[in-house]
Amino acid sequence: MSCACGSGRVATDCCGRWHADAPAPTAEALMRSRYSAYVRGDVAYLLATWHADTRPDAASLAPDPATRWLGLEVKRAVEDGDTAVVEFVARFKVGGQPAVRLHETSRFVREDGCWFYVDGAFS
């Protein structure tokens, strides 16, 4: 089965590795694995990869069963030492509503060899 992140690879050889507790090697890999976690409804993974300074509570991440994720496109990923920026577009649909295009530029930080999502700005 192809990975939800759109890499074209099998999920176990892609984001599945990071979901199984191996640290994502790049901020882009972490961002892709977080998208896959949203698709899977894996709140524990989302919380574990969210920086402690900006992490929300679990209740705010509860998956909506009416949400269907439609795809991910990474626009750019730039790492500078232990910080990074990843710009992406994720598409999703809730129930019978029109599809939504979420365009975000996310900030990441690496601490003790692990990347964490800090926050993002929507375009």
C-alpha positions in Angstrom: 0.0 0.0 0.0 1.4 3.4 -1.0 2.2 5.9 1.8 -0.4 8.6 2.4 2.3 11.3 2.1 2.4 10.9 -1.7 6.0 9.8 -1.9 5.0 6.8 -4.0 6.8 4.4 -1.7 5.2 1.6 0.4 4.0 3.0 3.7 6.2 0.7 5.8 9.3 1.9 3.8 8.3 5.5 4.2 6.4 7.2 7.0 5.7 3.9 8.7 9.3 3.9 9.9 8.9 7.2 11.7 5.5 6.1 13.1 7.3 3.1 14.6 9.6 5.3 16.7 12.6 5.8 14.4 13.4 9.5 14.3 12.7 11.2 11.0 16.0 12.2 9.4 14.8 15.5 8.0 12.2 18.1 8.7 10.5 17.3 5.4 10.3 13.6 6.4 8.8 14.6 9.7 6.2 16.9 8.0 5.3 14.1 5.6 4.9 11.6 8.5 2.8 14.1 10.4 0.5 14.4 7.3 0.3 10.6 7.2 -0.5 10.6 11.0 -3.4 13.0 10.3 -4.7 10.6 7.6 -4.4 7.7 10.1 -5.9 9.7 13.0 -2.7 9.0 15.0 -3.0 11.7 17.7 -0.2 10.2 19.8 2.3 10.6 17.0 1.2 14.1 16.3 1.7 15.1 20.0 5.0 13.3 20.2 6.4 15.2 17.2 5.0 18.6 18.3 7.5 20.8 20.1 6.7 21.0 23.9 6.6 24.8 23.8 3.7 24.9 21.3 2.0 21.5 21.7 -1.8 21.6 22.0 -3.8 19.3 24.1 -4.9 15.9 22.7 -8.6 16.9 22.6 -7.9 19.6 20.0 -6.4 17.0 17.7 -9.3 14.5 17.9 -9.9 13.2 14.3 -13.1 14.0 12.6 -14.4 10.8 11.0 -16.0 12.9 8.2 -12.6 14.3 7.1 -11.0 12.6 4.1 -7.5 13.6 3.3 -6.9 14.0 -0.5 -3.2 14.6 -1.0 0.0 16.4 -0.1 2.3 18.5 -2.1 5.6 19.8 -0.7 6.5 23.1 -2.2 9.9 23.6 -0.5 11.9 22.4 2.4 14.9 24.3 3.7 17.1 23.2 6.6 19.6 25.5 8.3 21.4 23.7 11.0 18.9 22.7 13.7 16.0 24.8 12.2 13.9 24.2 9.1 11.0 25.5 7.1 8.7 23.3 5.1 6.1 24.8 2.8 3.3 22.5 1.7 -0.3 22.2 0.4 -2.5 19.6 1.9 -6.0 19.0 0.5 -8.9 17.5 2.4 -12.7 17.3 2.4 -15.2 17.2 5.3 -18.3 15.3 4.5 -20.1 16.5 1.4 -18.4 19.9 1.5 -16.1 21.2 -1.2 -12.4 20.3 -0.9 -10.2 22.6 1.2 -6.7 23.6 0.2 -4.5 24.1 3.3 -1.3 26.0 2.3 1.1 26.3 5.3 4.7 27.3 5.9 5.8 25.3 8.9 8.7 25.8 11.3 10.7 22.9 12.7 13.5 22.6 15.2 15.9 19.7 15.9 16.7 18.8 19.5 18.8 15.9 20.6 18.8 14.6 17.1 15.0 14.6 16.7 12.9 17.0 14.6 9.8 18.7 16.1 7.0 20.7 14.5 6.9 24.2 16.1 4.2 26.1 14.3 3.0 27.2 10.9 1.7 30.2 9.0 -1.2 29.8 6.6 -1.1 31.3 3.1 
